[in-house]
Amino acid sequence: MCPSALGLAPPRVQLLQRQDPLLLPPPGAGGRSLPQRPVPEPGRPEVAPRARMPVQSIHCLMPAALRLPPGVPEPLSCQRRHTLPASEFRCLTPQDAVSVFEIEREAFISVSGDCPLRLHEIQHFLTLCPELSLGWFQEGRLVAFIIGSLWDEERLTQESLTLHRPGGHTAHLHVLAVHRTFRQQGKGSILLWRYLCHLGGLPAVRRAVLMCEDPLVPFYERFGFRPVGPCAVTVGLLTFTELECSLQGQAASRRNSC
Ligand SMILES: CC(C)(COP(=O)(O)OP(=O)(O)OC[C@H]1O[C@@H](n2cnc3c(N)ncnc32)[C@H](O)[C@@H]1OP(=O)(O)O)[C@@H](O)C(=O)NCCC(=O)NCCS
């Protein structure tokens, strides 16, 4: 059972707006899965097409700085351009991969020497299935994120760490992380809640699965995840518990509670 069915939503979460348009996939993603392709070689990060645009052509698209005479107020439309949203939730794009990896590097690599997704894997998933990711930005800075992909088997396997199976009905949450300066402030909980609401609005997704180390199991249980046993996946000496959360029948109630 998931939080909406159990009435477990923490009070702060219930303040969230309904059907937040910021939870929609970015333009072009359209909620569709793009064709699957192999993960590039480690050490050779895949470059998103936009990043390949020659420097000159980017340069000529940049607006020249305009100066208004003293005393003339800027038009409102210009003023808005300078102001980043205080808080924004949106699906991630490949251009966010470096910010994601920076948070991962601090959260995981500095602790254990490894992390759930390497830079090229982040770029891979954000290219193939951006609609299964969610980022929380404050004044334009990424403070927390979740990256997921689709999986089509009952249990996770080693392959599920690197593959997106577009025909699958299971959202595999690869990683949830909060920037270290923003931890223990409820942000991870709010983001996970919004993500599950978002998944509830994707017709193809019937359940969510993840693997985590044992101390984090109670954290995920608060959101309706239940342990299904030891995970077949191991990373070095690390072992994990696999958890699942059914989203079936929850879509309508989640849409109404988001
Ligand atoms: C785990 C994480 C996502 C939680 O986000 P957060 O914003 O700090 O968490 P919240 O403030 O919403 O909730 C706090 C709860 O998270 C749980 N929690 C956080 N870090 C934990 C840890 N290292 N071990 C066990 N539980 C932890 C606890 O239940 C805690 O509640 P408590 O303080 O009452 O014990 C965040 O701490 C983080 O990014 N950690 C590093 C990366 C990571 O381990 N990600 C999860 C595995 S993919």
The ligand as a Gaussian input file, in Angstrom:
#p B3LYP/6-31G(d) Opt

LIG

0 1
 C       18.821000       9.590000       2.531000
 C       18.490000      11.025000       2.119000
 C       18.006000      11.033000       0.676000
 C       17.347000      11.515000       3.012000
 O       17.029000      12.841000       2.659000
 P       16.869000      13.970000       3.805000
 O       16.333000      15.187000       3.164000
 O       18.153000      14.101000       4.548000
 O       15.784000      13.251000       4.731000
 P       14.524000      13.882000       5.471000
 O       14.947000      15.113000       6.187000
 O       13.395000      13.973000       4.523000
 O       14.204000      12.708000       6.473000
 C       15.115000      12.408000       7.475000
 C       15.042000      10.900000       7.658000
 O       15.801000      10.236000       6.646000
 C       16.320000       9.033000       7.171000
 N       17.761000       9.054000       6.956000
 C       18.499000      10.050000       6.444000
 N       19.779000       9.687000       6.329000
 C       19.850000       8.439000       6.790000
 C       20.899000       7.505000       6.914000
 N       22.159000       7.792000       6.559000
 N       20.612000       6.294000       7.423000
 C       19.374000       5.978000       7.784000
 N       18.314000       6.819000       7.685000
 C       18.570000       8.035000       7.193000
 C       15.964000       8.996000       8.628000
 O       14.783000       8.224000       8.705000
 C       15.655000      10.441000       8.943000
 O       14.703000      10.573000       9.950000
 P       15.221000      10.823000      11.452000
 O       16.098000      12.018000      11.390000
 O       13.957000      10.993000      12.197000
 O       15.971000       9.583000      11.803000
 C       19.710000      11.969000       2.297000
 O       20.150000      11.904000       3.630000
 C       20.875000      11.684000       1.361000
 O       20.943000      12.229000       0.284000
 N       21.790000      10.806000       1.815000
 C       22.964000      10.456000       1.000000
 C       22.553000       9.648000      -0.213000
 C       21.749000       8.408000       0.156000
 O       22.101000       7.664000       1.051000
 N       20.638000       8.188000      -0.606000
 C       19.749000       7.072000      -0.403000
 C       20.194000       5.831000      -1.068000
 S       19.853000       5.846000      -2.818000

